Amino acid sequence: MAGLRPVTEIMLVDFMGVAMDALLNQAAKVEAFSGGKWRVPLVVRAACGGGYGDGGQHEQSLWGWLAHIPGLAVVVPSNPQTRAG
């Protein structure tokens, strides 16, 4: 909001619930509540999905849930070649 773009890392998408108040009730709504005067250029990065052996508690794919929040944009690689890193 002050000209910066913070990048945060949440170890696994399963922990996104801990950050949902800040994302859903604050960051995603600032632009609408300010009449377009303010934006929150925030990047939240998190691993998701199965295949790395962390069990059912840490292998969820919650991107659909996040994508349904007005004001948030979700970007997910479509294949291993497009992943970050």
The 8 nearest C-alpha neighbors of each residue, nearest first, counted from 0:
[[1, 39, 2, 38, 3, 37, 40, 4],
 [2, 0, 3, 4, 39, 37, 38, 40],
 [3, 1, 0, 4, 40, 39, 5, 38],
 [2, 4, 1, 5, 0, 40, 41, 39],
 [5, 3, 40, 41, 6, 2, 42, 39],
 [6, 4, 41, 3, 42, 7, 40, 43],
 [7, 5, 42, 43, 41, 4, 8, 44],
 [8, 6, 43, 44, 42, 5, 9, 41],
 [9, 7, 44, 43, 45, 10, 6, 42],
 [8, 10, 45, 11, 44, 7, 12, 14],
 [9, 11, 45, 8, 46, 12, 14, 44],
 [12, 10, 46, 45, 13, 9, 14, 47],
 [11, 13, 45, 15, 14, 47, 46, 9],
 [12, 14, 11, 15, 57, 59, 16, 56],
 [15, 13, 12, 16, 17, 11, 9, 10],
 [16, 14, 12, 18, 17, 13, 19, 9],
 [17, 15, 19, 14, 18, 13, 20, 12],
 [16, 18, 15, 14, 19, 20, 21, 13],
 [19, 17, 15, 16, 21, 20, 22, 14],
 [20, 18, 22, 16, 21, 23, 17, 15],
 [21, 19, 24, 23, 22, 18, 25, 17],
 [20, 22, 25, 19, 18, 24, 23, 26],
 [23, 21, 19, 26, 20, 25, 27, 24],
 [24, 22, 20, 27, 19, 25, 21, 26],
 [25, 23, 20, 21, 22, 28, 27, 26],
 [24, 26, 21, 28, 22, 27, 23, 29],
 [27, 25, 22, 28, 29, 39, 21, 23],
 [28, 26, 70, 23, 71, 25, 22, 29],
 [29, 27, 31, 26, 25, 30, 32, 70],
 [30, 28, 32, 31, 26, 33, 27, 25],
 [29, 31, 35, 38, 37, 33, 32, 28],
 [32, 30, 34, 28, 33, 29, 35, 70],
 [31, 33, 29, 34, 30, 28, 35, 37],
 [34, 32, 30, 35, 36, 31, 29, 37],
 [33, 35, 31, 32, 36, 30, 37, 29],
 [34, 36, 30, 33, 37, 31, 38, 32],
 [35, 37, 33, 34, 30, 38, 31, 29],
 [38, 36, 30, 35, 33, 29, 0, 39],
 [39, 37, 30, 0, 40, 29, 36, 35],
 [38, 40, 0, 41, 26, 37, 29, 30],
 [41, 39, 4, 38, 42, 0, 5, 3],
 [40, 42, 5, 4, 39, 6, 43, 7],
 [41, 43, 6, 7, 5, 44, 40, 4],
 [44, 42, 7, 8, 6, 41, 45, 9],
 [43, 45, 8, 9, 7, 42, 46, 6],
 [46, 44, 9, 12, 11, 10, 8, 47],
 [47, 45, 11, 12, 10, 44, 48, 9],
 [48, 46, 12, 60, 58, 11, 59, 45],
 [49, 47, 58, 60, 59, 50, 46, 57],
 [50, 48, 58, 51, 47, 59, 52, 53],
 [49, 51, 52, 48, 58, 53, 54, 47],
 [50, 52, 49, 53, 58, 48, 54, 57],
 [51, 53, 54, 50, 49, 58, 57, 55],
 [54, 52, 57, 51, 58, 55, 56, 49],
 [55, 53, 56, 52, 57, 58, 49, 51],
 [54, 56, 58, 57, 53, 59, 49, 52],
 [55, 57, 54, 58, 59, 13, 53, 14],
 [58, 56, 55, 53, 54, 13, 59, 11],
 [57, 59, 48, 49, 55, 47, 56, 54],
 [58, 60, 48, 57, 61, 47, 13, 49],
 [59, 61, 48, 47, 62, 58, 12, 63],
 [60, 62, 64, 63, 59, 65, 12, 13],
 [61, 63, 65, 64, 60, 66, 73, 75],
 [64, 62, 66, 65, 61, 67, 60, 73],
 [65, 63, 61, 62, 66, 67, 68, 60],
 [64, 66, 62, 67, 63, 68, 61, 73],
 [65, 67, 63, 68, 64, 73, 62, 72],
 [68, 66, 65, 64, 69, 63, 71, 62],
 [67, 69, 66, 65, 71, 70, 23, 64],
 [70, 68, 71, 67, 27, 66, 28, 72],
 [69, 71, 27, 68, 28, 72, 30, 26],
 [72, 70, 69, 27, 68, 73, 66, 65],
 [71, 73, 66, 74, 70, 65, 69, 68],
 [72, 74, 66, 71, 75, 62, 65, 63],
 [73, 75, 72, 76, 62, 66, 77, 44],
 [74, 76, 77, 73, 62, 82, 78, 81],
 [77, 75, 82, 81, 78, 74, 79, 83],
 [76, 78, 75, 81, 79, 82, 80, 74],
 [77, 79, 80, 76, 81, 82, 75, 83],
 [80, 78, 82, 81, 77, 76, 83, 84],
 [79, 81, 78, 82, 76, 77, 83, 84],
 [82, 80, 76, 79, 78, 83, 77, 75],
 [81, 83, 76, 79, 80, 84, 78, 77],
 [84, 82, 81, 76, 80, 79, 75, 44],
 [83, 82, 81, 80, 79, 76, 44, 46]]
